[in-house]
Amino acid sequence: MTETKPTRSRCRGRLFPEYTISPEELARRKAEKDARGKKARSYFDQICPQLIDKYYNWFITIEPNSGNYFIDRDIEVAEEKAHQKYPSGWLVTFRLNETGVCDRI
């Protein structure tokens, strides 16, 4: 009798130690993410005062490396516009209001 293994997607964690990410790699990824967020936030802080009156509560998606941004009333449309120009880019979305927060938890 031949034993077959079930096909599963790659999972990470204690059950699959070969897929576990090292603490150093996790720290590196977090630092990169934080740096992108800070860079995008600085662009947002510069752009927001110019746009907030005309586009209040619209969404703005920023590509942090170039500073290019895309705005729309609908978050999905704003993100789609950005993904069309930067298909593999890291994008950050804010809301054009006093805080930049998109939603409540």
N, C-alpha and C positions, 0 to 999 in steps of 0.2 A: 504494500500500500504506500503510495507516494503522498507526502504531506505538502500541501500548497499553502503559501503565505498569502494572506489577504493583501490586496493593494491598498495602500493608504497614502495620503499626501504627507509631505515632510512635516513632521511635528518636532517642536523643540521642547526640551525639558528633561526631567530626571529619568523618564522612561526611555528616551532616546539620547543618551549622552553624546553620541557622535554628532548630533546636531546642536548641541549646546554652544552658545556664544560666550566667549570668555568675558570676564568682568572688564578687562582692558578695552576690548572691542565695543562693549556696551557703553563705556565711558567716552570713548572716541566718538561714537555715533551721537550720543547725547550732546557732546560739546559742539559738534557740527550743526546739529539741529538748533541749539541755542544761539549759535553765531548767526545762522540764517534768519532766525526770528528777530534778533536784535537789529540786524541790518535792514530787514523789511520794516520793522517798527520805526526806525529812523527815517526811512523814506515816507512812511505813512504820516509821521509827525510833520514832515515838510509839506506834503501834498494836501493834507486834510483841510487846513484853513482856507485854501483856495477853492476847494470843491464842496465843502460842507453845506453852504447856503443853497446851492443849486441842486445838489444830489443828496440831501439829508436822508439817512437810513438806507441808502443804496449800498451795494457790496463793491468792494475794491479788492482785486486780486493782484498782488505784486510779485514780480520775479526779482528776488533780492540781488542777484549778480549784476543785472543791467539797470534796475530801477524802473523798468517799464511796468505800466499798470493798465488794468482793464476794469471798467466799471459797468454795472448793470443793476436793475432793480431785483433781479433774480440771481441768487447765489450760483445756481447751476450754469446759467448763461455766462456770467462773469468768469467762472472757472473754465468753461468750455472755450471761451475766447482766448484765454491765456494758454490753455493746452494746445490750441491750434498753432500758436506761434512758438511755444516752448513745449513740445511733446514729452521730452524727458527731463524738463526742468523742475526744480523745487519751487513751489509756489506757496504764498502765504495770503490768506484772505482775511480782511477786516471789514467792519461796517463803518460807513462814513457818519459817525456821530461823535459825541464828546469823548467816549472811552475807546471806541474801535472794536468793542466786543460784539460778536455776531449773535450770540444766543445766551440764554440762561440755563443753568443746570438745576 
